[in-house]
Amino acid sequence: MVSERALFIINISLGLLSMLLLLMLLGLKLPTLGQAQYALDEEEPVCMIQWQEELTPYQDIDRCCLQARQQFQCRAESKDTVDWMCGSGEGLQIWLNNKAYNYCRQQPYW
């Protein structure tokens, strides 16, 4: 037979789960891990465009994300203050720090 303590814990767990499901039914959206990671990152988003050997800062993060998404691939590669490189390795390359990369991944077109 199941003890009273185990039944109490099961009831509390089921109650919390039912409350969570009810809130989801009412339209509450819980943050995903990516959104939480973006919110906890305190650095400013950095986007840099590299054409040939010239690295230029780019201020419009939304256009930067769109341009990065059009590239062949994005991979983790550190260089100065940036952590991600989007491009084919030749020609135009988009460099992003973690904050900018996480922001871009939350966009609907990513």
BELQUI-V96312 format. One record per helix or strand of 3 or more residues. SS is the DSSP state (H for helix, E for strand). FROM is the first residue (numbers start at 1). LEN is the number of residues. If there is no record, write none. Layout:
ss:SS from:FROM len:LEN
ss:SS from:FROM len:LEN
This chain:
ss:H from:4 len:22
ss:H from:33 len:8
ss:E from:47 len:5
ss:E from:54 len:4
ss:H from:61 len:9
ss:E from:74 len:6
ss:E from:82 len:6
ss:E from:93 len:4
ss:H from:98 len:8
